[in-house]
Amino acid sequence: NKTDGLKGLGNLGNTCYFNSVMQNLNHTKLLQNYLLTPEYIRYTINNLNSNSNSLNLTQNLIIFLSSMWYLNCATYNPRHLIEAISEKAPQFKYNHQEDAHELLRILLDSIKTEEITRLKSQSKTCKTFIDEIFGGELKSTIHCSECGFKSITIEPFFDLCLPIPLPKQENINIRKNKNNNNNDAFDNY
């Protein structure tokens, strides 16, 4: 039976960055809709039953999501997933504090690469579920005002880094008094 997916993740030593990314991915409905389907679960089970030595990152993510949504427990230990990620990117081994954004980028890129390989073996197109869920295109247009030439560039992205605007602050002008007395200056604003 499916649960609400609300589980804590065990901290494996400075893995708070990992836990925050994985909790977000766990509650990404579109990702669940792709990976918790019979096709992907069969793909994982078939690999588990074969003589292969290890699961790929996509399959480890499927096990993670399945465990988060179908195991009846309060916490889950994601050791298998962080170990699979560390194989692709050694900087994410235990006991190292890392960057959550960097982890997300490496995870999505690695899964996309695995998915392209899987789709090519099935003679399918190479637009992956990662592209569909997380991908976008940034279109830049440069227009020359002298000759009228337009240059259009389209760049794919998984994420956009946007600044968080600071709250507006009121400017306080303090006028210096002629006699340089600071107390008088504060009276004038």
C-alpha positions, 0 to 999 in steps of 0.5 A: 500500500502506498503511504504519504511518502513522509519519512525522515532520512538517516544522516550518514555523516554530513549528508544534510545537503543530500537529504534535502535534495532527496526529500525534494525529489521524493515529492516531485510528483512528475518524477514519481509518475515516471519512475514508480510505473510498472515499466521502470520497476520491472526494469529494476527488478530484472536487473536485480534478478540478473547476474549484474554486479550493481544497479545503475543510478536510475535503478537506485533512485527507483528503489529509494522512491519505492521505499519512501512511498511503499515502506511503512516506517518513520525513517529510511536509510538511503545508504545505497543511493549515496554510495551509487552517487559517490561512484559517479562523483567521488566528492560525495562520499560520506563525511564531506559537506557538499553543495546541494545544487551541485549534487542535484546537477550531477544526479540529473545529468547522470540519470539522463546519460543512463536513460539515453543509453537505455533508450538507444538500446530500445531504438527509441528517441532520446528525449528523457524523462529528466528533460521532460520534468526538469529541462527547459530552453533559454532563448537569447536574441541579439538584434543589431540596430545598425544592420538589422541582423538577429542572432538567436541562441537556444540553450538547454538547462535543468535549472536556472540560478535566480537571485533572491531579491533583498527587501527594499530598504528606505534610504535615510539621508543624513545631512551634515550640519554646518557646525559638524554637530552630529546630534543636530544632523540626526534632527534634520532627517 
